[in-house]
Amino acid sequence: MSIRKVCAACLTAMFAAGAATALQAAEPAKTAPSTFKPGTYTATVNGHNAPVTVKVTVSKNRIEKIDTSKNLETIGVGQVALKLMTDKIIKYQSLGVDAITGASISSFAVLSGVEKCLEQAGGNMDKLGEQVEKHPAGTKTYDADVVVIGGGGSGLATKKVIVIEKLGYLGGSTNVSEGALNAVDPKRQGKQGIEDSFEKFYDQTMKGGHNKGNPELVKYLTQNSMKSVEWLESMGVKFKDEIGTATGALWQRSHYPATPSGNTYIRSFEQVIKDTNGAIQVLTDTAATDLLQDKGRITGVTAKHFDQKVILNAKDGVVIATGGFGANIKFRQEVNTGVWKSVKLDNSIGCTNIQKAAQGDGLIIAKKHGGIEETFTVRRTSY
């Protein structure tokens, strides 16, 4: 297989948000540990973004249906949590299930709403609240050609790819981004009378980073920007015809997905993963803890899934594709030695990324094994 196809496979895997395996061990339940007054009950509870209406339909001894369709939760994050939580409650016929990592507020909204409905139905809340979702202990080992640390996709490849993601869903902070992608695009920009060039893109990107960026990498980024757009389109992503200017950008070259937010990329890669028929395996709630190394070569990853140790052997290599570290206050203060060093960057300054996703775990692991050659600096990047 060509390097290009392997890279495409790994990149798709790094963005996707579906086909996830949770490694759960609890057995499904046929009936609830309680009797109910049959009917449909409704409750409104606070979600992450706005109130969520929860409708629960029960028979004499079973939770039959949970409807959370009336909500304004975030696509790809809160809405994923609503679906996963309702599925688990129905599967186990219980409220004793775990919240979705990285979407706890939306998860607790479902639990609270269903609880209120089951109370109305006369349910035995003590029995219904007993913990039923269990997770295996011990050690589990996987073998793969490539292991990707961080939520993504794959596809096109015949190689076996395993993606591990510490959150309970994939896509990370891409789900809550506006999804803008900057690229020199003569066709779209030309229709709007926008003059642009790779040279201008390069100069503005260097300027936006206070000329601290690696010139070779910035040049590669800017000259291959349109290839990224075309690659995403080949994966099923559709972009608007109109070019805009993203927040903080210096020119009109921002491409926006035709459907809402960065979750557009995730939905497209979900399908790519599905089409691989198992060539890409995704393990959620699985946080990387270290890299395996043998004779100077990285050979795999150690991870943790709740109380279970996970060993992933990677025959051809490991791709670290984790998020940034904007929510890790200690880390961002340690590396803030550049143009913003006069700013304290304490907890009075928030982070728009998903907090659990933006801790820099992969960067810290890579640094431990000598995988990072350049010093981190905190800088504003505009282009």
NUDREN-842761 format. One record per residue (C-alpha): residue number from 1; chain; y negated, z, x. Coordinates in steps of 0.2 Angstrom, whole numbers, always signed. Layout:
% NUDREN-842761
{seq->NUM mol->A v->Y w->Z u->X} .
...
***
This chain:
% NUDREN-842761
{seq->1 mol->A v->+0 w->+0 u->+0} .
{seq->2 mol->A v->-17 w->-4 u->+6} .
{seq->3 mol->A v->-30 w->+9 u->+11} .
{seq->4 mol->A v->-41 w->+2 u->-2} .
{seq->5 mol->A v->-28 w->+5 u->-16} .
{seq->6 mol->A v->-24 w->+23 u->-10} .
{seq->7 mol->A v->-43 w->+27 u->-10} .
{seq->8 mol->A v->-45 w->+20 u->-27} .
{seq->9 mol->A v->-30 w->+30 u->-33} .
{seq->10 mol->A v->-37 w->+46 u->-26} .
{seq->11 mol->A v->-55 w->+43 u->-32} .
{seq->12 mol->A v->-49 w->+40 u->-49} .
{seq->13 mol->A v->-39 w->+56 u->-48} .
{seq->14 mol->A v->-55 w->+66 u->-42} .
{seq->15 mol->A v->-64 w->+62 u->-58} .
{seq->16 mol->A v->-52 w->+62 u->-73} .
{seq->17 mol->A v->-50 w->+75 u->-86} .
{seq->18 mol->A v->-34 w->+73 u->-95} .
{seq->19 mol->A v->-15 w->+73 u->-94} .
{seq->20 mol->A v->-16 w->+90 u->-86} .
{seq->21 mol->A v->-1 w->+101 u->-83} .
{seq->22 mol->A v->-4 w->+120 u->-86} .
{seq->23 mol->A v->+12 w->+127 u->-79} .
{seq->24 mol->A v->+14 w->+138 u->-94} .
{seq->25 mol->A v->+30 w->+147 u->-97} .
{seq->26 mol->A v->+28 w->+155 u->-114} .
{seq->27 mol->A v->+39 w->+149 u->-128} .
{seq->28 mol->A v->+32 w->+141 u->-144} .
{seq->29 mol->A v->+33 w->+152 u->-160} .
{seq->30 mol->A v->+39 w->+145 u->-177} .
{seq->31 mol->A v->+31 w->+159 u->-187} .
{seq->32 mol->A v->+17 w->+171 u->-184} .
{seq->33 mol->A v->+20 w->+190 u->-182} .
{seq->34 mol->A v->+11 w->+193 u->-199} .
{seq->35 mol->A v->+11 w->+187 u->-217} .
{seq->36 mol->A v->-5 w->+180 u->-225} .
{seq->37 mol->A v->-12 w->+176 u->-241} .
{seq->38 mol->A v->-10 w->+157 u->-241} .
{seq->39 mol->A v->-26 w->+147 u->-241} .
{seq->40 mol->A v->-41 w->+140 u->-231} .
{seq->41 mol->A v->-53 w->+153 u->-223} .
{seq->42 mol->A v->-70 w->+149 u->-215} .
{seq->43 mol->A v->-80 w->+159 u->-202} .
{seq->44 mol->A v->-96 w->+154 u->-192} .
{seq->45 mol->A v->-97 w->+161 u->-174} .
{seq->46 mol->A v->-109 w->+159 u->-159} .
{seq->47 mol->A v->-103 w->+146 u->-147} .
{seq->48 mol->A v->-110 w->+141 u->-130} .
{seq->49 mol->A v->-123 w->+129 u->-137} .
{seq->50 mol->A v->-125 w->+133 u->-155} .
{seq->51 mol->A v->-115 w->+141 u->-170} .
{seq->52 mol->A v->-97 w->+135 u->-172} .
{seq->53 mol->A v->-89 w->+134 u->-189} .
{seq->54 mol->A v->-70 w->+138 u->-189} .
{seq->55 mol->A v->-59 w->+134 u->-203} .
{seq->56 mol->A v->-41 w->+141 u->-203} .
{seq->57 mol->A v->-27 w->+136 u->-215} .
{seq->58 mol->A v->-12 w->+147 u->-217} .
{seq->59 mol->A v->+4 w->+148 u->-226} .
{seq->60 mol->A v->+13 w->+164 u->-230} .
{seq->61 mol->A v->+19 w->+167 u->-212} .
{seq->62 mol->A v->+11 w->+153 u->-202} .
{seq->63 mol->A v->-6 w->+147 u->-195} .
{seq->64 mol->A v->-5 w->+129 u->-201} .
{seq->65 mol->A v->-22 w->+121 u->-196} .
{seq->66 mol->A v->-38 w->+126 u->-186} .
{seq->67 mol->A v->-53 w->+115 u->-189} .
{seq->68 mol->A v->-68 w->+117 u->-177} .
{seq->69 mol->A v->-75 w->+99 u->-179} .
{seq->70 mol->A v->-92 w->+107 u->-185} .
{seq->71 mol->A v->-99 w->+111 u->-167} .
{seq->72 mol->A v->-112 w->+106 u->-154} .
{seq->73 mol->A v->-102 w->+111 u->-139} .
{seq->74 mol->A v->-103 w->+101 u->-123} .
{seq->75 mol->A v->-92 w->+85 u->-122} .
{seq->76 mol->A v->-79 w->+87 u->-109} .
{seq->77 mol->A v->-81 w->+106 u->-107} .
{seq->78 mol->A v->-84 w->+116 u->-123} .
{seq->79 mol->A v->-76 w->+103 u->-134} .
{seq->80 mol->A v->-61 w->+102 u->-123} .
{seq->81 mol->A v->-59 w->+121 u->-124} .
{seq->82 mol->A v->-60 w->+121 u->-143} .
{seq->83 mol->A v->-46 w->+109 u->-143} .
{seq->84 mol->A v->-35 w->+118 u->-130} .
{seq->85 mol->A v->-38 w->+134 u->-138} .
{seq->86 mol->A v->-33 w->+129 u->-156} .
{seq->87 mol->A v->-18 w->+120 u->-149} .
{seq->88 mol->A v->-12 w->+136 u->-140} .
{seq->89 mol->A v->-16 w->+147 u->-155} .
{seq->90 mol->A v->-5 w->+136 u->-166} .
{seq->91 mol->A v->+8 w->+134 u->-153} .
{seq->92 mol->A v->+11 w->+152 u->-151} .
{seq->93 mol->A v->+5 w->+158 u->-168} .
{seq->94 mol->A v->-5 w->+171 u->-160} .
{seq->95 mol->A v->-22 w->+176 u->-154} .
{seq->96 mol->A v->-15 w->+183 u->-138} .
{seq->97 mol->A v->-19 w->+168 u->-128} .
{seq->98 mol->A v->-29 w->+165 u->-112} .
{seq->99 mol->A v->-47 w->+158 u->-113} .
{seq->100 mol->A v->-50 w->+141 u->-104} .
{seq->101 mol->A v->-56 w->+144 u->-86} .
{seq->102 mol->A v->-73 w->+137 u->-85} .
{seq->103 mol->A v->-77 w->+137 u->-103} .
{seq->104 mol->A v->-75 w->+155 u->-108} .
{seq->105 mol->A v->-89 w->+156 u->-121} .
{seq->106 mol->A v->-82 w->+142 u->-131} .
{seq->107 mol->A v->-64 w->+149 u->-129} .
{seq->108 mol->A v->-70 w->+166 u->-136} .
{seq->109 mol->A v->-79 w->+157 u->-150} .
{seq->110 mol->A v->-63 w->+150 u->-156} .
{seq->111 mol->A v->-54 w->+166 u->-154} .
{seq->112 mol->A v->-67 w->+176 u->-164} .
{seq->113 mol->A v->-68 w->+163 u->-178} .
{seq->114 mol->A v->-49 w->+162 u->-180} .
{seq->115 mol->A v->-48 w->+181 u->-180} .
{seq->116 mol->A v->-62 w->+183 u->-194} .
{seq->117 mol->A v->-52 w->+170 u->-204} .
{seq->118 mol->A v->-35 w->+179 u->-202} .
{seq->119 mol->A v->-43 w->+195 u->-206} .
{seq->120 mol->A v->-49 w->+187 u->-223} .
{seq->121 mol->A v->-31 w->+181 u->-225} .
{seq->122 mol->A v->-25 w->+199 u->-224} .
{seq->123 mol->A v->-16 w->+197 u->-207} .
{seq->124 mol->A v->-9 w->+211 u->-196} .
{seq->125 mol->A v->-22 w->+210 u->-182} .
{seq->126 mol->A v->-13 w->+222 u->-171} .
{seq->127 mol->A v->+2 w->+211 u->-171} .
{seq->128 mol->A v->-8 w->+195 u->-170} .
{seq->129 mol->A v->-18 w->+201 u->-155} .
{seq->130 mol->A v->-3 w->+205 u->-144} .
{seq->131 mol->A v->-3 w->+195 u->-128} .
{seq->132 mol->A v->+10 w->+181 u->-129} .
{seq->133 mol->A v->+4 w->+168 u->-117} .
{seq->134 mol->A v->+14 w->+172 u->-100} .
{seq->135 mol->A v->+13 w->+163 u->-83} .
{seq->136 mol->A v->+27 w->+162 u->-70} .
{seq->137 mol->A v->+27 w->+172 u->-54} .
{seq->138 mol->A v->+35 w->+169 u->-38} .
{seq->139 mol->A v->+33 w->+152 u->-28} .
{seq->140 mol->A v->+34 w->+134 u->-34} .
{seq->141 mol->A v->+34 w->+119 u->-22} .
{seq->142 mol->A v->+29 w->+101 u->-26} .
{seq->143 mol->A v->+31 w->+86 u->-15} .
{seq->144 mol->A v->+19 w->+72 u->-15} .
{seq->145 mol->A v->+12 w->+57 u->-5} .
{seq->146 mol->A v->-6 w->+63 u->-7} .
{seq->147 mol->A v->-13 w->+80 u->-14} .
{seq->148 mol->A v->-31 w->+80 u->-21} .
{seq->149 mol->A v->-40 w->+96 u->-22} .
{seq->150 mol->A v->-53 w->+95 u->-36} .
{seq->151 mol->A v->-53 w->+87 u->-53} .
{seq->152 mol->A v->-51 w->+68 u->-53} .
{seq->153 mol->A v->-40 w->+53 u->-58} .
{seq->154 mol->A v->-29 w->+40 u->-49} .
{seq->155 mol->A v->-21 w->+24 u->-55} .
{seq->156 mol->A v->-17 w->+8 u->-47} .
{seq->157 mol->A v->-5 w->+16 u->-35} .
{seq->158 mol->A v->+13 w->+17 u->-33} .
{seq->159 mol->A v->+11 w->+33 u->-22} .
{seq->160 mol->A v->+14 w->+50 u->-30} .
{seq->161 mol->A v->-3 w->+59 u->-31} .
{seq->162 mol->A v->-5 w->+77 u->-37} .
{seq->163 mol->A v->-22 w->+83 u->-41} .
{seq->164 mol->A v->-25 w->+102 u->-42} .
{seq->165 mol->A v->-40 w->+109 u->-52} .
{seq->166 mol->A v->-45 w->+127 u->-53} .
{seq->167 mol->A v->-53 w->+126 u->-70} .
{seq->168 mol->A v->-43 w->+124 u->-86} .
{seq->169 mol->A v->-49 w->+106 u->-88} .
{seq->170 mol->A v->-54 w->+92 u->-76} .
{seq->171 mol->A v->-71 w->+84 u->-73} .
{seq->172 mol->A v->-80 w->+99 u->-67} .
{seq->173 mol->A v->-99 w->+98 u->-67} .
{seq->174 mol->A v->-98 w->+79 u->-70} .
{seq->175 mol->A v->-95 w->+83 u->-88} .
{seq->176 mol->A v->-112 w->+91 u->-90} .
{seq->177 mol->A v->-122 w->+79 u->-79} .
{seq->178 mol->A v->-132 w->+65 u->-86} .
{seq->179 mol->A v->-121 w->+53 u->-77} .
{seq->180 mol->A v->-135 w->+43 u->-68} .
{seq->181 mol->A v->-128 w->+32 u->-54} .
{seq->182 mol->A v->-141 w->+23 u->-42} .
{seq->183 mol->A v->-138 w->+6 u->-36} .
{seq->184 mol->A v->-147 w->-10 u->-31} .
{seq->185 mol->A v->-142 w->-21 u->-46} .
{seq->186 mol->A v->-151 w->-38 u->-45} .
{seq->187 mol->A v->-144 w->-44 u->-62} .
{seq->188 mol->A v->-150 w->-29 u->-72} .
{seq->189 mol->A v->-165 w->-25 u->-62} .
{seq->190 mol->A v->-170 w->-43 u->-62} .
{seq->191 mol->A v->-171 w->-44 u->-81} .
{seq->192 mol->A v->-183 w->-30 u->-81} .
{seq->193 mol->A v->-194 w->-37 u->-67} .
{seq->194 mol->A v->-189 w->-23 u->-55} .
{seq->195 mol->A v->-190 w->-28 u->-37} .
{seq->196 mol->A v->-178 w->-19 u->-26} .
{seq->197 mol->A v->-167 w->-20 u->-10} .
{seq->198 mol->A v->-155 w->-11 u->+1} .
{seq->199 mol->A v->-168 w->-8 u->+13} .
{seq->200 mol->A v->-179 w->+0 u->+1} .
{seq->201 mol->A v->-165 w->+11 u->-6} .
{seq->202 mol->A v->-161 w->+16 u->+11} .
{seq->203 mol->A v->-179 w->+21 u->+16} .
{seq->204 mol->A v->-181 w->+31 u->+0} .
{seq->205 mol->A v->-165 w->+40 u->+1} .
{seq->206 mol->A v->-169 w->+45 u->+19} .
{seq->207 mol->A v->-187 w->+50 u->+14} .
{seq->208 mol->A v->-180 w->+60 u->-1} .
{seq->209 mol->A v->-169 w->+70 u->+11} .
{seq->210 mol->A v->-183 w->+73 u->+23} .
{seq->211 mol->A v->-175 w->+61 u->+36} .
{seq->212 mol->A v->-161 w->+74 u->+39} .
{seq->213 mol->A v->-147 w->+63 u->+32} .
{seq->214 mol->A v->-135 w->+54 u->+43} .
{seq->215 mol->A v->-142 w->+37 u->+44} .
{seq->216 mol->A v->-125 w->+29 u->+46} .
{seq->217 mol->A v->-118 w->+37 u->+30} .
{seq->218 mol->A v->-134 w->+34 u->+20} .
{seq->219 mol->A v->-134 w->+15 u->+25} .
{seq->220 mol->A v->-116 w->+14 u->+19} .
{seq->221 mol->A v->-120 w->+23 u->+3} .
{seq->222 mol->A v->-134 w->+12 u->-1} .
{seq->223 mol->A v->-127 w->-5 u->+4} .
{seq->224 mol->A v->-111 w->-1 u->-6} .
{seq->225 mol->A v->-119 w->+6 u->-21} .
{seq->226 mol->A v->-116 w->-9 u->-33} .
{seq->227 mol->A v->-98 w->-10 u->-27} .
{seq->228 mol->A v->-96 w->+8 u->-35} .
{seq->229 mol->A v->-104 w->+2 u->-51} .
{seq->230 mol->A v->-92 w->-13 u->-51} .
{seq->231 mol->A v->-77 w->-2 u->-47} .
{seq->232 mol->A v->-81 w->+10 u->-61} .
{seq->233 mol->A v->-83 w->-5 u->-73} .
{seq->234 mol->A v->-66 w->-10 u->-68} .
{seq->235 mol->A v->-59 w->+7 u->-73} .
{seq->236 mol->A v->-66 w->+5 u->-90} .
{seq->237 mol->A v->-83 w->+13 u->-88} .
{seq->238 mol->A v->-97 w->+4 u->-98} .
{seq->239 mol->A v->-115 w->+5 u->-92} .
{seq->240 mol->A v->-131 w->+2 u->-102} .
{seq->241 mol->A v->-140 w->-15 u->-98} .
{seq->242 mol->A v->-157 w->-5 u->-96} .
{seq->243 mol->A v->-160 w->+2 u->-79} .
{seq->244 mol->A v->-170 w->+19 u->-78} .
{seq->245 mol->A v->-176 w->+32 u->-66} .
{seq->246 mol->A v->-166 w->+48 u->-65} .
{seq->247 mol->A v->-174 w->+65 u->-63} .
{seq->248 mol->A v->-180 w->+66 u->-45} .
{seq->249 mol->A v->-178 w->+48 u->-41} .
{seq->250 mol->A v->-191 w->+37 u->-32} .
{seq->251 mol->A v->-187 w->+20 u->-40} .
{seq->252 mol->A v->-180 w->+12 u->-55} .
{seq->253 mol->A v->-161 w->+9 u->-51} .
{seq->254 mol->A v->-152 w->+22 u->-61} .
{seq->255 mol->A v->-137 w->+16 u->-71} .
{seq->256 mol->A v->-133 w->+26 u->-86} .
{seq->257 mol->A v->-116 w->+26 u->-95} .
{seq->258 mol->A v->-116 w->+18 u->-112} .
{seq->259 mol->A v->-109 w->+33 u->-120} .
{seq->260 mol->A v->-115 w->+51 u->-118} .
{seq->261 mol->A v->-116 w->+60 u->-101} .
{seq->262 mol->A v->-105 w->+60 u->-86} .
{seq->263 mol->A v->-90 w->+64 u->-97} .
{seq->264 mol->A v->-90 w->+45 u->-99} .
{seq->265 mol->A v->-82 w->+43 u->-82} .
{seq->266 mol->A v->-69 w->+57 u->-86} .
{seq->267 mol->A v->-64 w->+49 u->-102} .
{seq->268 mol->A v->-61 w->+32 u->-93} .
{seq->269 mol->A v->-51 w->+40 u->-80} .
{seq->270 mol->A v->-40 w->+50 u->-92} .
{seq->271 mol->A v->-34 w->+33 u->-98} .
{seq->272 mol->A v->-31 w->+27 u->-80} .
{seq->273 mol->A v->-20 w->+43 u->-77} .
{seq->274 mol->A v->-11 w->+40 u->-93} .
{seq->275 mol->A v->-7 w->+22 u->-88} .
{seq->276 mol->A v->+1 w->+28 u->-72} .
{seq->277 mol->A v->+16 w->+34 u->-81} .
{seq->278 mol->A v->+17 w->+50 u->-71} .
{seq->279 mol->A v->+12 w->+43 u->-54} .
{seq->280 mol->A v->-3 w->+55 u->-55} .
{seq->281 mol->A v->+1 w->+73 u->-59} .
{seq->282 mol->A v->-13 w->+85 u->-63} .
{seq->283 mol->A v->-11 w->+104 u->-62} .
{seq->284 mol->A v->-25 w->+114 u->-70} .
{seq->285 mol->A v->-29 w->+133 u->-67} .
{seq->286 mol->A v->-23 w->+130 u->-50} .
{seq->287 mol->A v->-35 w->+135 u->-36} .
{seq->288 mol->A v->-33 w->+129 u->-18} .
{seq->289 mol->A v->-32 w->+144 u->-6} .
{seq->290 mol->A v->-28 w->+136 u->+11} .
{seq->291 mol->A v->-22 w->+120 u->+20} .
{seq->292 mol->A v->-5 w->+119 u->+28} .
{seq->293 mol->A v->-6 w->+113 u->+46} .
{seq->294 mol->A v->+8 w->+107 u->+58} .
{seq->295 mol->A v->+5 w->+102 u->+76} .
{seq->296 mol->A v->-14 w->+99 u->+72} .
{seq->297 mol->A v->-10 w->+88 u->+56} .
{seq->298 mol->A v->-14 w->+94 u->+38} .
{seq->299 mol->A v->+2 w->+93 u->+29} .
{seq->300 mol->A v->-2 w->+101 u->+12} .
{seq->301 mol->A v->-10 w->+114 u->+2} .
{seq->302 mol->A v->-7 w->+132 u->-4} .
{seq->303 mol->A v->-14 w->+136 u->-21} .
{seq->304 mol->A v->-13 w->+150 u->-34} .
{seq->305 mol->A v->-9 w->+147 u->-52} .
{seq->306 mol->A v->-12 w->+164 u->-61} .
{seq->307 mol->A v->+1 w->+176 u->-52} .
{seq->308 mol->A v->+11 w->+161 u->-45} .
{seq->309 mol->A v->+10 w->+154 u->-27} .
{seq->310 mol->A v->+10 w->+135 u->-27} .
{seq->311 mol->A v->+15 w->+125 u->-11} .
{seq->312 mol->A v->+11 w->+107 u->-11} .
{seq->313 mol->A v->+18 w->+96 u->+3} .
{seq->314 mol->A v->+8 w->+80 u->+6} .
{seq->315 mol->A v->+17 w->+67 u->+16} .
{seq->316 mol->A v->+2 w->+55 u->+19} .
{seq->317 mol->A v->-13 w->+67 u->+18} .
{seq->318 mol->A v->-24 w->+79 u->+8} .
{seq->319 mol->A v->-41 w->+74 u->+0} .
{seq->320 mol->A v->-53 w->+88 u->-3} .
{seq->321 mol->A v->-64 w->+82 u->-18} .
{seq->322 mol->A v->-71 w->+99 u->-24} .
{seq->323 mol->A v->-88 w->+102 u->-30} .
{seq->324 mol->A v->-104 w->+108 u->-22} .
{seq->325 mol->A v->-109 w->+126 u->-19} .
{seq->326 mol->A v->-125 w->+128 u->-29} .
{seq->327 mol->A v->-119 w->+143 u->-39} .
{seq->328 mol->A v->-112 w->+152 u->-23} .
{seq->329 mol->A v->-128 w->+162 u->-19} .
{seq->330 mol->A v->-121 w->+169 u->-3} .
{seq->331 mol->A v->-115 w->+152 u->+4} .
{seq->332 mol->A v->-131 w->+143 u->-1} .
{seq->333 mol->A v->-142 w->+157 u->+8} .
{seq->334 mol->A v->-131 w->+156 u->+24} .
{seq->335 mol->A v->-134 w->+137 u->+25} .
{seq->336 mol->A v->-152 w->+136 u->+20} .
{seq->337 mol->A v->-159 w->+134 u->+37} .
{seq->338 mol->A v->-168 w->+117 u->+34} .
{seq->339 mol->A v->-183 w->+112 u->+26} .
{seq->340 mol->A v->-181 w->+124 u->+12} .
{seq->341 mol->A v->-178 w->+139 u->+23} .
{seq->342 mol->A v->-193 w->+148 u->+17} .
{seq->343 mol->A v->-186 w->+149 u->-1} .
{seq->344 mol->A v->-174 w->+164 u->-3} .
{seq->345 mol->A v->-162 w->+155 u->-15} .
{seq->346 mol->A v->-157 w->+172 u->-23} .
{seq->347 mol->A v->-150 w->+174 u->-41} .
{seq->348 mol->A v->-168 w->+172 u->-48} .
{seq->349 mol->A v->-164 w->+153 u->-45} .
{seq->350 mol->A v->-151 w->+146 u->-57} .
{seq->351 mol->A v->-139 w->+132 u->-55} .
{seq->352 mol->A v->-136 w->+118 u->-68} .
{seq->353 mol->A v->-118 w->+115 u->-63} .
{seq->354 mol->A v->-103 w->+124 u->-71} .
{seq->355 mol->A v->-104 w->+141 u->-61} .
{seq->356 mol->A v->-85 w->+142 u->-58} .
{seq->357 mol->A v->-85 w->+124 u->-52} .
{seq->358 mol->A v->-99 w->+125 u->-39} .
{seq->359 mol->A v->-93 w->+138 u->-27} .
{seq->360 mol->A v->-90 w->+127 u->-12} .
{seq->361 mol->A v->-71 w->+132 u->-11} .
{seq->362 mol->A v->-66 w->+116 u->-3} .
{seq->363 mol->A v->-80 w->+116 u->+9} .
{seq->364 mol->A v->-75 w->+134 u->+15} .
{seq->365 mol->A v->-57 w->+129 u->+17} .
{seq->366 mol->A v->-61 w->+113 u->+27} .
{seq->367 mol->A v->-73 w->+122 u->+38} .
{seq->368 mol->A v->-59 w->+135 u->+42} .
{seq->369 mol->A v->-48 w->+120 u->+49} .
{seq->370 mol->A v->-62 w->+111 u->+58} .
{seq->371 mol->A v->-64 w->+98 u->+45} .
{seq->372 mol->A v->-83 w->+99 u->+44} .
{seq->373 mol->A v->-92 w->+93 u->+59} .
{seq->374 mol->A v->-110 w->+93 u->+53} .
{seq->375 mol->A v->-120 w->+108 u->+48} .
{seq->376 mol->A v->-124 w->+111 u->+30} .
{seq->377 mol->A v->-142 w->+111 u->+25} .
{seq->378 mol->A v->-150 w->+113 u->+8} .
{seq->379 mol->A v->-162 w->+99 u->+4} .
{seq->380 mol->A v->-169 w->+90 u->-11} .
{seq->381 mol->A v->-162 w->+72 u->-12} .
{seq->382 mol->A v->-172 w->+59 u->-21} .
{seq->383 mol->A v->-170 w->+40 u->-20} .
***
